[in-house]
Amino acid sequence: MHKRILSVAALGVVATLGLAACSGGSTPAATSGPVDGKGKTLNVWIMKGTNPDSSAFYDAVSAEFKKETGADVKVEEVQWADAHDRFVTSIAGGTTPDIAETGTTWTAEFADAGALLPIDKYVDAESGLSKDLVEGLKVAGTYDKELYGMPWYAGVRSIVYRTDVFDELGLKAPTSWDDIVAAGEKIKAAHPEMMAFPVPGDAEFLVYPWVWGAGGEVATDKSGKWTSQLDSKKSQEGIQFYTDLALKHGFSSAGATTWKETDLRDSFSQGNVAMMLSGSWTPKSLIEKNPELKGKIGAAVIPGKDGGIAPSVLGGSHLSIFNNTKNPDLAWAFVKMMTTGKFATQWADETGYFPGVQSAMAESLKSTDPLVAPFAKQMVEGGASVPVTPNFGAVQAKKTTNSMIQAILSGQKDVATASKDAATEMTDLLNKK
């Protein structure tokens, strides 16, 4: 088992930057030969909504795959909200697809259930591919020292803010927690109609950067025994700062106590929010839906307490091969086509996410685009993972972290009590057999 919270070193930042800088955008050369798939069909499940032009993309990759292998591909889009239950049902009934997109917090769960095929032999057979995988996604796709999820795409959350408001008030992007508070106070005074920095209560991935930014941890694994660290002094300091943005500084609203990330983005698009934590995929979609925001949105890395970069959850998806497939070699050929080379780059361009291989990130890392460069920097220098264990899904289902934040925001508990209760519950859930 792996320690879940990845330090910058563990994420392989130096390797990432080095490989990306010298790669020139190339993909590691394949060492395995073509697969004959004539007369065969692969069934693939992909989550719906990530790519607004998904049909054209799937048509293109299917045509290329048909040309290369002779096989057909049947892609079915599945709603994220329904996907987990559908996976569980299909695993129990033996009706899983050949290949599916698996969220990074699901891969270990499905591997633990015995539903996935380890893919190490395929990855190792491709020259240089193993070292080219984005380390955070590789770790999240590894269970009991075997790789079950091929990194496909990744996103990371950073600060997104209104540049027009910042310019008006002579503000610069915050580089410390004090900067966030100082900017928020000026915004609140000049624009009382806006929330300077809302604190949504139903958005756990927006909580963890403050825990890590204070030097705390979500949970640690020692010899297979998990212990939540949400109630440590450093973690409590981060939680206190985050909730104080609402309770002490008045940068949020009472209504935000029940907000999800989607509610936060909606409020931002309506002109009601000046700063927020949001994903690398957000600016593009915000501008597409609200053209009036073009040129008015900026991004910045999340600062640690005294500067630097606070780690942020490196989220995204793997492509996994289910172990009941009758064509594992063919399935891998499709996974490889989707996750490396031109289709990996095309998917990233169309979705606003980053590729799962470092070589395909070269352009993002060199970008001077103010809506790309900060997220790329956040990803490679401040990406982190939630606990990579089958039981973390139970923590999410129980809404342990969200319940903690909501209890604090609503005044039901103070930070010390709420974090202690959450840590106790999380530790119990992470260690359930």
C-alpha positions, 0 to 999 in steps of 0.5 A: 500500500502507498502513503496517500499524500504525495510530497512534491518530491514523490510526485516526481517534479524534477523528472516531470519538468526534465522529461517535458523540457527535452521531449519536444512533445514526442511519445515513447516509441512502441515496442509491441507489434500491431494487434489483429482485431479483424471481426472483433468489437471492444465495448468501452464506457466513457464518462459523459460531459468531460468533452463537449465534442466527444462524438467527433473525437470518438469517431476519429479514434474509432476510425484510426483504431479500425484502420490499425487493427481491423477492430470495431469500437463501441463507445457508450457514455455514462453519467458520472452520477450513475457510474459508480453504481453501474460499475458495482452492478456490472462487476457483480453480474459479470457484465463489465465492458472491455475497457472503461474510464475509471475515476482516480478514486475508483481504480483501487476499489475495482482492483481490490474487487478483482475486476481489473486486469493489471497492465504492467506487462503492457506498459513495460513493453512500451519503451520509456512509457512507464517513466513517462506516466504522470506520477500522481496518476500512476500512484493513484492507479496502482494497487498492491504494487500493480498498475490497474489504471492507465493515466488518461487525463488529469486536472488540478484546482488552483485559484481562479479570479476576476482580473478586472476586479484585481486590476481596478483595485491595484491587486496582484495574484495572492502568493500567501494566505495573508495576501488572500485576506488582504485582497479579500478585504479590499474587494469586500469594501469596494464590491460588497455585492460580490463574495470575495472568496466563497467557502462551499460546504459540499466540496471536499477537494477544496478543503485539502489544499489548506490542510496541506498548505499548513503542513498537515495531512489528510491521512497517513498509512503505516504498515497497512494501518490508516490514521486520519490527521485532520485533527493535527495542529497543522491540519486544524490551522489550515481548516481554521484559515479556510473557514475563517474566510467565511466566518471571520472575514465575511468573504462568503455567504450562509448559502454557500454552506451547502454549495458544491463546486458546480454552485461555486462556478455558477455564482462566479459566472454570474459575476458574484464571486471574485476569487475561488478555488476551481479546476484547470478545466474551468476557465475554458468552459466559463468563457465558452458559456459566458463570452463576456468573461473573456479577458476577465479571468486569471489563475494562480497557484494556491499559496501555502501559509507563508508562500510557495505552493500548497498541494492540490488534489490531482484528479482525473481519470484512468482507462482500465481493462476489465479482467473478463475481456476476451481480447486483452491485447486488443484492449491494451492497443486501444488504451494506448491509442487513447492515452498517448500520442495525438489523441492524448493531446487532442483530448487535452486540447478539447477538454481543458485537462492535462494529458496523463503522460508527461511528454504530451504536457510539454506544450502546457509546461512551456505555455505563457497562457495565463489560464494554462501556465498556473495550472500546469505549475500547480500540477507538476509542483503541487499535485497531491493524492487523496488516500489511494485505498479502496476504502476512500470511496466510503469516506466520500460516500459518508461525506466525512470532510464535507460534514466537518466543514458544514458543521463549522460553517453553521456554527454547530462545532468549532474547528477542534471538535469538528476535525476530531470527530471527522478524523475519528470517522475517517480513520474508522472508515479507512481501516474497515475490512 
